[in-house]
Amino acid sequence: MKKLSLLLLSFLLFGCANATTQITTVYQLNNPIYKVGGSEQTESYAAAKKRFPYAKMMPYSSVEELLPALQTEKIDGAVFDRPTLDHAAALFNEAFVVLPEDLAEGHVAIAAPLCQ
């Protein structure tokens, strides 16, 4: 938990610099212009690959690598389990938003930058 808190603090400090389109729905991400990251060995990543056949999927080994990739705009959306993303969003609600729709059963969620 401490690692996640430090990671999210750095996320807030750097912010988003060049985001051109704010992601507001999971449906937007099924497009070749978007990169969606996830932890490669998780159910959430497998669900995203299935749900977003047109998006470019970017594998990461952990959530500690995933959220900085979202922050530095290497990816446009991050897929992970909803409880983890909701907790991170509650700690730092100015950094990113967890989209309201579940991506798949089992509370799989997408986080996207708040920048416009």
Residue pairs with C-beta under 8 A, 6 or more apart in sequence:
3 64
4 63
4 64
4 84
4 87
4 88
4 91
5 91
7 63
7 64
7 67
7 68
8 67
8 88
8 91
8 92
8 95
9 92
10 68
10 71
11 67
11 68
11 70
11 71
11 92
11 95
11 96
12 92
12 94
12 95
14 71
14 72
15 71
15 95
15 115
16 71
16 73
16 113
16 114
16 115
17 73
17 115
18 73
19 73
19 113
19 115
19 116
21 28
22 112
22 113
22 114
22 115
22 116
23 29
23 34
23 76
23 77
23 99
23 110
23 112
23 113
24 99
24 112
25 99
25 101
26 51
26 77
26 99
26 101
26 103
26 110
28 34
29 36
29 52
29 55
29 76
29 77
29 110
30 51
30 52
30 53
30 54
30 55
31 54
31 55
32 54
32 55
32 56
34 52
34 55
34 56
34 76
34 77
35 55
35 56
35 57
35 58
35 74
35 75
35 76
35 77
36 48
36 52
36 55
36 56
36 57
36 58
36 75
36 76
36 77
36 78
36 79
36 110
37 57
37 58
37 59
37 60
37 66
37 69
37 70
37 74
37 75
37 77
37 78
37 79
38 44
38 45
38 48
38 57
38 58
38 59
38 60
38 66
38 78
38 79
38 80
39 45
39 59
39 60
39 61
39 62
39 63
39 66
39 80
40 59
40 60
40 61
41 61
42 80
42 81
43 104
43 106
43 108
44 79
44 80
44 81
44 103
44 104
44 106
44 108
44 109
45 57
45 59
45 79
47 79
47 103
47 104
47 106
47 108
48 55
48 57
48 79
48 103
48 108
48 110
49 57
50 104
51 103
51 104
58 69
58 74
58 75
60 66
60 69
63 80
63 84
66 75
66 78
66 80
67 78
67 88
67 96
67 111
69 75
69 78
70 76
70 77
70 78
70 96
70 111
70 112
70 113
71 95
71 96
71 113
73 113
76 112
76 113
77 110
77 111
77 112
78 85
78 96
78 110
78 111
78 112
79 103
79 108
79 109
79 110
80 108
80 109
80 111
81 106
81 107
81 108
81 109
82 98
82 102
82 107
82 108
82 109
83 107
85 98
85 109
85 111
86 98
86 109
88 95
88 96
88 111
89 95
89 96
89 97
89 98
89 111
94 114
95 113
95 114
96 111
96 112
96 113
96 114
97 111
97 112
97 113
97 114
98 109
98 110
98 111
99 109
99 110
99 111
99 112
101 110
102 108
102 109
103 109
103 110
